[in-house]
Amino acid sequence: MSKKMSTKMSNKGEIITEDRIGFEKSNKALGFLYKEWYELISKFLSKIDGINIELGCGPSFIDQINKSIKKTDVFLNSNTDFKLNAMDIGKKFENKISNLILVNVFHHISDPELFLKSAEKSLLSGGRIIMIEPSNNYWSRLVYKLIAHEPFDTRQIDWKFESKDPLLDSNQALSWIIFERDYEKFRNLFPMFSLIQKKNMMPFSYLLSGGHSFNTRIGNLIRMTRNLEKLFFDKYLGIFNLICLEKI
């Protein structure tokens, strides 16, 4: 990261994001896993004619997989197409969005009910919200509690939580709370949304890659690991979910 760039940044989250840009070149195993996410997301994109936006893009390279997707974040960096707060999506893009993409972003949104209302307003009929989020099962709970770099609180009563930094503050159990534990509440609040997919994946491969914390340099071993996971382990032990909501 250049000195010039660092002087423009106001918080730790911005600095971390800028430092991660281009991670797929330095950590090829992690890049391989993200590419799989992006390709899976592309398969679930609504074909409705509208705008495709990734929220909280961070160091994303999804535009290399699908050039129709515009990358946005709460602050500008060298990787964003434009600045956008997820809460403002309905106000700025009312009935204009065909797909909203959030990769490990939803659990950082401190007022998810407000966000979902804004997202609903922005989406065209048949538009979709497609997310990659932490899952909740025996294995993933153990993993997230042992790693513990972000909270994983299944006992959180309300959907909202305190947040000072949108990158660093979170509850990794949030998608499970809303789309599983409190699913009836979600259905009552958002009858225009249909949950059309919830799929577990990657129980071990993300950990083997080292994530964004450590480059394990495992190379092509990641491909073999993913092949085994898909056959035997994804369904019950995956530490991530793909979640797809469609607006009726």
Residue pairs with C-beta under 8 A, 6 or more apart in sequence:
1 15
1 18
1 19
5 18
5 77
5 78
6 15
6 18
9 15
9 18
9 75
10 75
11 165
12 165
12 167
12 168
13 165
13 166
13 167
13 168
14 75
14 77
14 167
16 167
17 58
17 59
17 73
17 75
17 77
17 79
17 167
18 77
18 78
20 58
20 59
20 212
21 59
21 77
21 78
21 79
22 59
23 30
23 31
23 59
23 212
24 30
24 31
24 34
24 35
24 61
25 31
26 215
27 209
27 210
27 215
27 217
28 219
28 222
29 205
29 208
29 209
29 210
29 216
29 217
29 218
29 219
29 221
29 222
30 206
30 209
30 210
30 211
30 212
30 215
31 61
32 209
32 222
32 223
32 226
33 202
33 205
33 206
33 209
33 222
33 226
34 60
34 61
34 103
35 65
36 226
37 103
37 132
37 242
38 61
38 62
38 64
38 65
38 66
39 65
40 242
41 62
41 66
41 101
41 103
41 130
41 132
41 242
42 65
42 66
44 128
44 130
44 197
44 242
44 244
45 52
45 66
45 98
45 99
45 128
45 130
46 98
46 99
46 126
46 127
46 128
46 246
47 98
48 98
48 124
48 125
48 126
48 127
49 98
50 96
50 97
50 98
50 99
50 124
50 127
51 70
51 93
51 96
51 97
51 98
52 66
52 68
52 69
52 70
52 97
52 98
52 99
52 101
53 69
53 70
53 72
53 84
53 89
53 93
53 97
53 99
53 100
53 101
54 60
54 62
54 69
54 70
54 71
54 72
54 100
54 101
54 102
54 103
55 72
55 73
55 84
55 86
55 89
55 100
55 101
55 102
55 105
56 72
56 73
56 74
56 86
56 102
56 103
56 105
56 108
56 166
57 71
57 72
57 73
57 79
57 80
57 103
58 73
58 79
58 167
59 79
60 71
60 79
60 103
62 69
62 71
62 101
62 103
63 69
63 70
63 71
69 99
69 101
70 81
70 82
71 79
71 80
71 81
72 80
72 81
72 82
72 83
72 84
73 79
73 80
73 83
73 84
74 83
74 84
74 85
74 86
74 166
75 83
76 82
76 83
84 92
86 102
86 105
86 109
86 115
86 118
86 119
87 111
87 114
87 115
87 118
88 118
89 97
89 100
89 115
89 118
89 119
89 121
89 122
90 117
90 118
90 119
90 120
90 121
90 122
91 118
91 121
92 122
93 122
94 121
94 122
95 121
95 122
95 123
95 124
96 122
96 124
97 119
97 122
97 123
97 124
97 127
98 123
98 124
98 126
98 127
98 128
99 127
99 128
99 129
99 130
100 119
100 122
100 123
100 127
100 128
100 129
100 130
101 130
101 131
102 129
102 130
102 131
102 132
102 133
103 131
103 132
104 132
104 133
104 134
105 131
106 112
106 131
106 133
106 174
106 175
106 243
107 133
107 134
107 150
107 170
107 171
107 172
107 173
107 174
107 175
108 163
108 166
108 167
108 169
108 170
109 115
109 166
109 174
110 160
110 161
110 162
110 163
110 166
110 169
111 159
111 160
112 159
112 160
112 174
112 178
113 159
113 160
113 189
116 189
116 190
116 193
117 190
119 129
120 190
120 192
120 193
120 247
123 129
123 247
124 247
125 247
125 248
126 246
126 247
127 246
127 247
128 196
128 244
128 245
128 246
128 247
129 193
129 243
129 244
129 245
130 242
130 243
130 244
130 245
131 175
131 241
131 242
131 243
131 244
132 240
132 241
132 242
132 243
133 174
133 175
133 240
133 241
133 243
134 140
134 144
134 152
134 172
134 173
134 175
134 176
134 239
134 240
134 241
135 176
135 200
135 238
135 239
135 240
135 241
136 154
136 173
136 176
136 180
137 200
137 236
137 237
137 238
138 237
139 203
139 237
139 239
140 203
140 237
140 238
140 239
141 152
141 154
143 207
143 239
144 150
144 152
144 172
144 239
145 152
149 213
150 170
150 171
150 172
151 170
151 171
151 172
151 173
152 171
152 172
152 173
153 171
153 173
154 173
154 176
154 177
154 181
156 171
156 173
156 174
156 177
159 174
159 177
159 178
159 182
161 169
161 170
161 171
162 169
163 169
163 170
171 177
175 241
175 243
178 185
178 186
179 186
179 195
179 198
179 243
183 195
186 193
191 248
192 247
192 248
193 245
193 246
193 247
193 248
194 245
194 246
194 247
194 248
195 243
195 244
195 245
196 244
196 245
196 246
197 242
197 243
197 244
198 241
198 242
198 243
198 244
199 234
199 238
199 241
199 242
200 234
200 235
200 236
200 237
200 238
200 240
200 241
201 229
201 230
201 234
201 238
201 240
201 241
201 242
202 226
202 229
202 234
202 238
202 239
202 240
203 229
203 233
203 234
203 237
203 238
203 239
204 225
204 229
204 233
205 222
205 225
205 226
205 229
206 239
206 240
207 239
208 216
208 218
208 221
208 222
208 225
209 216
209 218
209 222
210 216
229 238
